[in-house]
Amino acid sequence: MGNEQGSVLNREPLQSPCKTSWNASSDGLTGREGHAAASVNDKVYFYGGSGLDHLFELSVFDVEDQKWKDIPVFGENPGPLCSPSLTAVGCKLYLFGGLNRETGWSNDIWIFDTDTAKWTRP
């Protein structure tokens, strides 16, 4: 999340859908922009983006617990991407495209199964 000066912030505000106020969270994602997000049940998943470098972190915010968790990435994965698209269908996240600083724009599709925590290609 950026500010008017173009800096990437480390704190994401949290809003209750039933309230009109925001609470600052001291934990959460590392500062970034250009990330993708999608929700499955009561969890919101965030992938990639750029901060000081392009990122390939997969993080999840549990709406019920109001807590962040990093999901370890093992094996084959999409790699560091800025500005990918992410959508959820059932318990799976579908990631498309994005910019890799070394290889350029991607047109790859990846699938993340939130039940098994594994990335696959179709």
Helices and strands as residue ranges (DSSP letters): E 13-15, E 22-24, E 36-40, E 43-47, E 58-62, E 67-71, E 85-89, E 92-100, E 104-113, E 118-120
